[in-house]
């Protein structure tokens, strides 16, 4: 009996491995963001007021958490979509991550100039 949904197809192992590499790249990104958060909050003598320093550190930690949650969800969804033979949707997280990192860069630059 058919439910009207397409059957799962075998996925070429190269695509599965590429999906896993993308997952690992997101995890590395999250680790780098978290390392930046720890550095800003606890290690670097920036000479900033506590407010901006905490804001930058927490923003980095927040985006690290978002990426960490996003990575396995995206990996699973992509694997499922490939098995169905569907088209992969665009993801907003690369743009969000870029925006947040750019914002942090701007705050760091302005914080050092002022």
N, CA and C atoms as a LAMMPS dump frame, in Angstrom:
ITEM: TIMESTEP
0
ITEM: NUMBER OF ATOMS
342
ITEM: BOX BOUNDS ff ff ff
-5.0000000000000000e+02 5.0000000000000000e+02
-5.0000000000000000e+02 5.0000000000000000e+02
-5.0000000000000000e+02 5.0000000000000000e+02
ITEM: ATOMS id mol type element x y z
1 1 1 N 0.837 -1.172 0
2 1 2 C 0 0 0
3 1 3 C 0.889 1.245 0
4 2 1 N 0.646 2.174 -0.884
5 2 2 C 1.465 3.365 -1.025
6 2 3 C 0.86 4.517 -0.23
7 3 1 N 1.717 5.289 0.396
8 3 2 C 1.264 6.456 1.153
9 3 3 C 1.366 7.724 0.33
10 4 1 N 1.817 7.605 -0.899
11 4 2 C 1.968 8.766 -1.757
12 4 3 C 3.321 9.444 -1.601
13 5 1 N 4.138 8.998 -0.644
14 5 2 C 5.461 9.571 -0.459
15 5 3 C 6.475 8.778 -1.274
16 6 1 N 7.483 9.459 -1.823
17 6 2 C 8.494 8.744 -2.61
18 6 3 C 9.293 7.776 -1.744
19 7 1 N 9.741 6.722 -2.375
20 7 2 C 10.549 5.712 -1.689
21 7 3 C 11.946 6.266 -1.411
22 8 1 N 12.551 5.797 -0.326
23 8 2 C 13.932 6.159 -0.041
24 8 3 C 14.845 5.476 -1.042
25 9 1 N 15.787 6.252 -1.58
26 9 2 C 16.759 5.724 -2.527
27 9 3 C 18.108 5.595 -1.834
28 10 1 N 18.937 4.719 -2.382
29 10 2 C 20.309 4.624 -1.876
30 10 3 C 21.041 5.907 -2.271
31 11 1 N 21.803 6.437 -1.342
32 11 2 C 22.552 7.663 -1.597
33 11 3 C 23.991 7.282 -1.898
34 12 1 N 24.528 7.874 -2.941
35 12 2 C 25.928 7.656 -3.29
36 12 3 C 26.781 7.987 -2.067
37 13 1 N 27.692 7.099 -1.718
38 13 2 C 28.493 7.282 -0.507
39 13 3 C 29.278 8.588 -0.536
40 14 1 N 29.643 9.073 -1.723
41 14 2 C 30.395 10.327 -1.806
42 14 3 C 29.564 11.492 -1.287
43 15 1 N 28.257 11.469 -1.561
44 15 2 C 27.385 12.53 -1.066
45 15 3 C 27.192 12.411 0.446
46 16 1 N 27.091 11.195 0.939
47 16 2 C 26.974 10.981 2.381
48 16 3 C 28.232 11.482 3.089
49 17 1 N 29.401 11.151 2.538
50 17 2 C 30.654 11.613 3.13
51 17 3 C 30.785 13.131 3.047
52 18 1 N 30.347 13.721 1.951
53 18 2 C 30.369 15.186 1.832
54 18 3 C 29.445 15.817 2.875
55 19 1 N 28.303 15.201 3.106
56 19 2 C 27.378 15.685 4.122
57 19 3 C 28.019 15.61 5.507
58 20 1 N 28.747 14.52 5.77
59 20 2 C 29.435 14.39 7.053
60 20 3 C 30.551 15.433 7.2
61 21 1 N 31.266 15.713 6.12
62 21 2 C 32.313 16.737 6.187
63 21 3 C 31.707 18.116 6.466
64 22 1 N 30.557 18.377 5.893
65 22 2 C 29.882 19.641 6.15
66 22 3 C 29.459 19.72 7.613
67 23 1 N 28.938 18.62 8.149
68 23 2 C 28.574 18.563 9.558
69 23 3 C 29.789 18.883 10.434
70 24 1 N 30.915 18.24 10.136
71 24 2 C 32.128 18.468 10.914
72 24 3 C 32.637 19.902 10.768
73 25 1 N 32.455 20.494 9.605
74 25 2 C 32.855 21.892 9.41
75 25 3 C 32.014 22.813 10.296
76 26 1 N 30.721 22.526 10.416
77 26 2 C 29.862 23.327 11.297
78 26 3 C 30.294 23.158 12.75
79 27 1 N 30.655 21.931 13.143
80 27 2 C 31.104 21.701 14.52
81 27 3 C 32.416 22.444 14.775
82 28 1 N 33.334 22.429 13.807
83 28 2 C 34.581 23.184 13.961
84 28 3 C 34.301 24.681 14.084
85 29 1 N 33.346 25.164 13.317
86 29 2 C 32.962 26.572 13.392
87 29 3 C 32.429 26.898 14.783
88 30 1 N 31.579 26.022 15.314
89 30 2 C 31.031 26.238 16.653
90 30 3 C 32.146 26.245 17.7
91 31 1 N 33.099 25.333 17.579
92 31 2 C 34.218 25.295 18.523
93 31 3 C 35.063 26.565 18.446
94 32 1 N 35.296 27.054 17.241
95 32 2 C 36.076 28.284 17.078
96 32 3 C 35.333 29.472 17.686
97 33 1 N 34.03 29.543 17.467
98 33 2 C 33.24 30.626 18.051
99 33 3 C 33.247 30.545 19.576
100 34 1 N 33.141 29.338 20.1
101 34 2 C 33.162 29.162 21.55
102 34 3 C 34.536 29.529 22.125
103 35 1 N 35.598 29.162 21.428
104 35 2 C 36.943 29.542 21.865
105 35 3 C 37.086 31.065 21.879
106 36 1 N 36.52 31.716 20.876
107 36 2 C 36.534 33.183 20.845
108 36 3 C 35.764 33.767 22.021
109 37 1 N 34.636 33.159 22.358
110 37 2 C 33.842 33.633 23.49
111 37 3 C 34.618 33.507 24.791
112 38 1 N 35.255 32.361 24.981
113 38 2 C 36.047 32.148 26.201
114 38 3 C 37.197 33.157 26.256
115 39 1 N 37.847 33.377 25.135
116 39 2 C 38.963 34.321 25.101
117 39 3 C 38.5 35.726 25.467
118 40 1 N 37.405 36.164 24.887
119 40 2 C 36.908 37.513 25.164
120 40 3 C 36.45 37.641 26.611
121 41 1 N 35.78 36.624 27.113
122 41 2 C 35.218 36.715 28.467
123 41 3 C 36.256 36.51 29.572
124 42 1 N 37.295 35.712 29.301
125 42 2 C 38.162 35.316 30.406
126 42 3 C 39.66 35.511 30.197
127 43 1 N 40.111 35.637 28.981
128 43 2 C 41.551 35.61 28.76
129 43 3 C 42.167 36.914 28.28
130 44 1 N 41.481 37.619 27.42
131 44 2 C 42.098 38.785 26.786
132 44 3 C 41.969 40.034 27.64
133 45 1 N 43.059 40.725 27.85
134 45 2 C 42.981 42.008 28.56
135 45 3 C 42.641 43.125 27.57
136 46 1 N 41.381 43.209 27.187
137 46 2 C 40.973 44.171 26.167
138 46 3 C 40.941 45.602 26.688
139 47 1 N 40.827 45.776 27.981
140 47 2 C 40.722 47.123 28.508
141 47 3 C 39.361 47.741 28.243
142 48 1 N 38.389 46.923 27.945
143 48 2 C 37.033 47.409 27.698
144 48 3 C 36.249 47.44 28.992
145 49 1 N 35.175 48.187 28.953
146 49 2 C 34.213 48.137 30.056
147 49 3 C 33.593 46.742 30.074
148 50 1 N 33.081 46.354 31.218
149 50 2 C 32.522 45.003 31.377
150 50 3 C 31.339 44.743 30.433
151 51 1 N 30.516 45.752 30.172
152 51 2 C 29.33 45.58 29.326
153 51 3 C 29.643 45.126 27.91
154 52 1 N 30.455 45.894 27.152
155 52 2 C 30.769 45.481 25.785
156 52 3 C 31.503 44.138 25.719
157 53 1 N 32.396 43.942 26.666
158 53 2 C 33.149 42.679 26.69
159 53 3 C 32.201 41.495 26.898
160 54 1 N 31.289 41.617 27.837
161 54 2 C 30.315 40.555 28.098
162 54 3 C 29.392 40.359 26.902
163 55 1 N 28.965 41.46 26.283
164 55 2 C 28.067 41.366 25.125
165 55 3 C 28.726 40.603 23.974
166 56 1 N 29.981 40.935 23.676
167 56 2 C 30.693 40.257 22.589
168 56 3 C 30.886 38.783 22.924
169 57 1 N 31.317 38.495 24.148
170 57 2 C 31.533 37.103 24.552
171 57 3 C 30.257 36.282 24.508
172 58 1 N 29.173 36.857 25.033
173 58 2 C 27.906 36.125 25.031
174 58 3 C 27.339 35.967 23.628
175 59 1 N 27.54 36.965 22.773
176 59 2 C 27.091 36.842 21.381
177 59 3 C 27.833 35.707 20.678
178 60 1 N 29.135 35.62 20.898
179 60 2 C 29.906 34.526 20.308
180 60 3 C 29.461 33.172 20.858
181 61 1 N 29.236 33.11 22.168
182 61 2 C 28.776 31.856 22.772
183 61 3 C 27.392 31.479 22.264
184 62 1 N 26.525 32.466 22.091
185 62 2 C 25.168 32.198 21.593
186 62 3 C 25.196 31.631 20.182
187 63 1 N 25.951 32.247 19.29
188 63 2 C 25.999 31.739 17.912
189 63 3 C 26.679 30.378 17.879
190 64 1 N 27.642 30.135 18.775
191 64 2 C 28.252 28.8 18.865
192 64 3 C 27.197 27.766 19.253
193 65 1 N 26.34 28.105 20.193
194 65 2 C 25.27 27.193 20.593
195 65 3 C 24.28 26.94 19.468
196 66 1 N 23.926 27.995 18.75
197 66 2 C 22.998 27.842 17.616
198 66 3 C 23.591 26.924 16.562
199 67 1 N 24.864 27.134 16.236
200 67 2 C 25.535 26.296 15.227
201 67 3 C 25.618 24.848 15.703
202 68 1 N 25.884 24.657 16.987
203 68 2 C 25.983 23.304 17.538
204 68 3 C 24.659 22.557 17.434
205 69 1 N 23.568 23.236 17.671
206 69 2 C 22.247 22.608 17.542
207 69 3 C 21.903 22.403 16.071
208 70 1 N 22.273 23.373 15.251
209 70 2 C 21.944 23.335 13.827
210 70 3 C 22.662 22.2 13.09
211 71 1 N 23.923 21.941 13.433
212 71 2 C 24.749 20.991 12.67
213 71 3 C 24.129 19.602 12.554
214 72 1 N 23.748 18.94 13.642
215 72 2 C 23.173 17.603 13.483
216 72 3 C 21.791 17.618 12.846
217 73 1 N 21.024 18.672 13.121
218 73 2 C 19.694 18.776 12.497
219 73 3 C 19.844 18.899 10.99
220 74 1 N 20.75 19.765 10.549
221 74 2 C 20.992 19.945 9.118
222 74 3 C 21.532 18.655 8.491
223 75 1 N 22.48 17.996 9.171
224 75 2 C 23.037 16.748 8.651
225 75 3 C 21.927 15.731 8.413
226 76 1 N 21.066 15.549 9.406
227 76 2 C 19.978 14.579 9.286
228 76 3 C 19.012 14.962 8.173
229 77 1 N 18.623 16.229 8.123
230 77 2 C 17.678 16.68 7.086
231 77 3 C 18.25 16.488 5.683
232 78 1 N 19.52 16.837 5.49
233 78 2 C 20.143 16.694 4.173
234 78 3 C 20.212 15.229 3.78
235 79 1 N 20.583 14.38 4.739
236 79 2 C 20.655 12.943 4.437
237 79 3 C 19.283 12.42 4.022
238 80 1 N 18.261 12.813 4.738
239 80 2 C 16.893 12.387 4.444
240 80 3 C 16.444 12.904 3.072
241 81 1 N 16.742 14.159 2.79
242 81 2 C 16.35 14.753 1.505
243 81 3 C 17.071 14.057 0.355
244 82 1 N 18.358 13.736 0.546
245 82 2 C 19.096 13.039 -0.516
246 82 3 C 18.507 11.654 -0.758
247 83 1 N 18.088 10.976 0.294
248 83 2 C 17.48 9.65 0.125
249 83 3 C 16.163 9.72 -0.62
250 84 1 N 15.474 10.819 -0.462
251 84 2 C 14.206 11.003 -1.168
252 84 3 C 14.403 11.499 -2.598
253 85 1 N 15.603 11.966 -2.889
254 85 2 C 15.871 12.483 -4.226
255 85 3 C 15.321 13.88 -4.427
256 86 1 N 15.042 14.591 -3.329
257 86 2 C 14.493 15.941 -3.419
258 86 3 C 15.605 16.974 -3.562
259 87 1 N 15.202 18.211 -3.772
260 87 2 C 16.123 19.328 -3.887
261 87 3 C 16.437 19.864 -2.505
262 88 1 N 17.709 20.166 -2.27
263 88 2 C 18.112 20.706 -0.974
264 88 3 C 17.679 22.166 -0.856
265 89 1 N 17.075 22.524 0.274
266 89 2 C 16.699 23.926 0.475
267 89 3 C 17.909 24.747 0.898
268 90 1 N 17.841 26.029 0.664
269 90 2 C 18.892 26.932 1.123
270 90 3 C 18.797 27.062 2.639
271 91 1 N 19.909 27.314 3.253
272 91 2 C 19.956 27.504 4.695
273 91 3 C 20.308 28.951 4.995
274 92 1 N 19.667 29.512 5.999
275 92 2 C 19.947 30.892 6.396
276 92 3 C 21.133 30.983 7.349
277 93 1 N 21.528 29.875 7.958
278 93 2 C 22.563 29.956 8.991
279 93 3 C 23.912 30.465 8.488
280 94 1 N 24.371 30.13 7.293
281 94 2 C 25.636 30.733 6.849
282 94 3 C 25.582 32.27 6.828
283 95 1 N 24.46 32.823 6.403
284 95 2 C 24.326 34.285 6.396
285 95 3 C 24.235 34.842 7.813
286 96 1 N 23.5 34.16 8.679
287 96 2 C 23.38 34.603 10.068
288 96 3 C 24.743 34.571 10.744
289 97 1 N 25.486 33.48 10.547
290 97 2 C 26.815 33.362 11.14
291 97 3 C 27.735 34.459 10.612
292 98 1 N 27.695 34.705 9.324
293 98 2 C 28.509 35.756 8.719
294 98 3 C 28.16 37.118 9.308
295 99 1 N 26.878 37.385 9.452
296 99 2 C 26.439 38.657 10.017
297 99 3 C 26.932 38.818 11.454
298 100 1 N 26.785 37.779 12.264
299 100 2 C 27.205 37.857 13.671
300 100 3 C 28.719 38.039 13.776
301 101 1 N 29.487 37.274 13.012
302 101 2 C 30.941 37.411 13.054
303 101 3 C 31.346 38.809 12.566
304 102 1 N 30.695 39.303 11.528
305 102 2 C 30.972 40.662 11.05
306 102 3 C 30.641 41.709 12.096
307 103 1 N 29.538 41.515 12.802
308 103 2 C 29.14 42.425 13.874
309 103 3 C 30.174 42.415 14.998
310 104 1 N 30.635 41.229 15.359
311 104 2 C 31.671 41.123 16.394
312 104 3 C 32.943 41.827 15.936
313 105 1 N 33.326 41.634 14.681
314 105 2 C 34.517 42.311 14.152
315 105 3 C 34.367 43.831 14.241
316 106 1 N 33.204 44.327 13.881
317 106 2 C 32.936 45.755 13.942
318 106 3 C 33.024 46.275 15.371
319 107 1 N 32.436 45.559 16.307
320 107 2 C 32.478 45.96 17.717
321 107 3 C 33.919 45.951 18.228
322 108 1 N 34.683 44.922 17.865
323 108 2 C 36.087 44.857 18.296
324 108 3 C 36.879 46.027 17.723
325 109 1 N 36.677 46.3 16.435
326 109 2 C 37.39 47.418 15.813
327 109 3 C 37.012 48.742 16.465
328 110 1 N 35.715 48.978 16.627
329 110 2 C 35.272 50.223 17.238
330 110 3 C 35.703 50.31 18.692
331 111 1 N 35.682 49.171 19.387
332 111 2 C 36.101 49.154 20.781
333 111 3 C 37.571 49.5 20.946
334 112 1 N 38.374 49.136 19.971
335 112 2 C 39.808 49.441 20.047
336 112 3 C 40.128 50.846 19.567
337 113 1 N 39.251 51.413 18.746
338 113 2 C 39.488 52.77 18.25
339 113 3 C 39.031 53.828 19.243
340 114 1 N 38.029 53.482 20.039
341 114 2 C 37.466 54.482 20.959
342 114 3 C 38.156 54.507 22.29
